[in-house]
Amino acid sequence: MLTIVNRTVLSLITLFIAYIVHKVIMKSIERVTETVGKEVKAPKTLSVLLAFLIYGFAIAGILAIWDLNLAPYLAGLGISGIVLGLAFQEPLTNFLSGILVLVTRKVFEGEVVDIDGLTGVVDVIKMNHTHIRTFDGKLILIPNRRVWTGTVTKFWPGKYRRIDIDVTVDYSSDPNVVLDVLKKVLEDEPLVVKDGSVENAVVFKSFDSNGMTYTLRFWTERETYFDTLNAVAGRTKVYLENAGIKIPYNILEVRLREDTQGGTRTR
């Protein structure tokens, strides 16, 4: 016959073993993936799933240690059970929705998504909430039910991301020369993707008040987005200057008028 002290010690040991098993399994997965030259996809979400399974077995073991059978208690709840069921309806819905989101991969850790107007990077998918980290550093917890039933927009699902840059040139410029120079910019920039799976282009956009505007549309790897943006912008300015093509800019002209009556000047 186990005493209360023995059962308490066994319960703590069970939880400790579950903790160690969880850590060991995660470390083993990381070592195996490193050995084969790959990385663990969605490590945070995977850790949550493993923890749920392992600690679930641990709790079942603890119930057995204490000789607890929950069936009679659940059967005797009656009206209280209905009240509890209604109270836990939302968490259970989020839990089941979370499983569906994981199984169907509607969203995935590391993806840039928009979920009903909330945009950011998926940080982790937990049992009840999906954590979205916005581009300004905020952490948003979205109920999994909303993720499952809502509209999800995935930005850049592939490995490449497109960049659009508008360039305005003076009206005195030859349009054909401008197109040739801007195309040369994209051809010479090594960070711009040119593997045939995507298409880079220079297209006319509009006649504006201060010049003709063209759009450079090109693709780059997601990891080098800002480097490519800066490189193309700098190269564009240099190539246009070398070709003698002016980039117009606004000039503020201030005129001074002399008052003939009082001898004062107004601006």
Residue pairs with C-beta under 8 A, 6 or more apart in sequence:
2 10
2 65
7 65
7 66
10 65
11 62
11 65
11 66
14 58
14 61
14 62
14 65
15 55
15 58
15 62
17 58
18 54
18 55
18 57
18 58
21 54
22 47
22 50
22 51
22 54
22 55
25 50
25 54
26 43
26 46
26 47
26 50
29 40
29 46
30 40
30 43
33 39
33 40
40 46
41 108
41 109
41 110
42 108
42 109
42 110
42 125
43 109
44 109
44 123
44 124
45 102
45 109
45 124
45 125
45 126
48 124
48 125
48 126
48 127
49 102
52 127
63 70
74 81
77 84
90 143
90 145
91 128
93 145
94 127
94 128
94 129
94 143
94 144
94 145
95 127
95 128
95 144
97 143
97 144
97 145
97 147
97 148
97 149
98 125
98 126
98 127
98 128
98 130
98 144
98 148
100 106
100 148
101 107
101 125
101 130
101 144
101 147
101 148
102 125
106 147
106 148
106 152
107 113
107 115
107 122
107 125
107 130
107 147
107 152
107 154
108 122
109 122
109 123
109 124
109 125
110 121
110 122
111 121
111 122
111 154
111 155
111 157
112 119
112 120
112 121
112 154
112 155
112 156
113 119
113 120
113 121
113 122
113 132
113 152
113 153
113 154
113 155
114 152
114 153
114 155
115 130
115 132
115 142
115 146
115 147
115 150
115 151
115 152
116 146
116 150
116 151
118 132
118 134
118 140
118 142
119 132
119 134
119 135
119 155
120 132
120 133
120 134
120 135
120 138
120 140
121 132
121 133
121 135
122 130
122 131
122 132
123 131
123 132
123 133
123 139
124 130
124 131
125 131
125 144
127 144
128 143
128 144
129 141
129 142
129 143
129 144
130 141
130 142
130 144
130 147
131 139
131 140
131 141
131 142
132 139
132 140
132 141
132 142
133 139
133 140
134 140
156 222
159 221
159 222
160 193
160 197
160 198
160 219
160 220
160 221
160 222
161 219
161 220
161 221
161 222
161 225
162 198
162 217
162 218
162 219
163 216
163 217
163 218
163 219
163 220
163 225
163 228
163 229
163 232
164 215
164 216
164 217
165 215
165 216
165 229
165 232
165 233
165 236
166 205
166 213
166 214
166 215
166 216
167 182
167 213
167 214
167 215
167 216
167 236
167 240
167 247
168 208
168 210
168 211
168 212
168 213
168 214
168 247
168 248
169 178
169 211
169 212
169 214
169 240
169 245
169 246
169 247
169 248
170 211
170 245
170 246
170 247
170 248
171 211
171 212
172 246
173 211
173 212
173 245
173 246
175 204
175 212
177 243
177 245
178 212
178 214
178 245
179 202
179 214
181 239
181 240
181 243
181 245
182 202
182 214
182 216
182 236
182 239
183 202
184 239
185 216
185 232
185 235
185 236
185 239
186 192
186 200
186 202
186 216
186 218
186 232
187 194
188 235
189 218
189 228
189 231
189 232
189 235
191 220
191 221
191 224
191 227
191 228
191 231
191 232
192 200
192 218
192 219
192 220
192 228
192 232
193 200
193 218
193 219
193 220
193 221
194 200
198 219
199 219
200 217
200 218
200 219
201 217
201 218
202 214
202 215
202 216
202 217
203 214
203 215
203 217
204 212
204 213
204 214
204 215
205 213
205 214
205 215
206 212
206 213
207 213
210 248
210 249
210 250
211 247
211 248
216 232
216 236
218 228
218 232
220 228
221 228
237 247
240 246
240 247
254 267
256 265
256 266
256 267
257 265
257 266
258 264
258 265
259 265
259 266
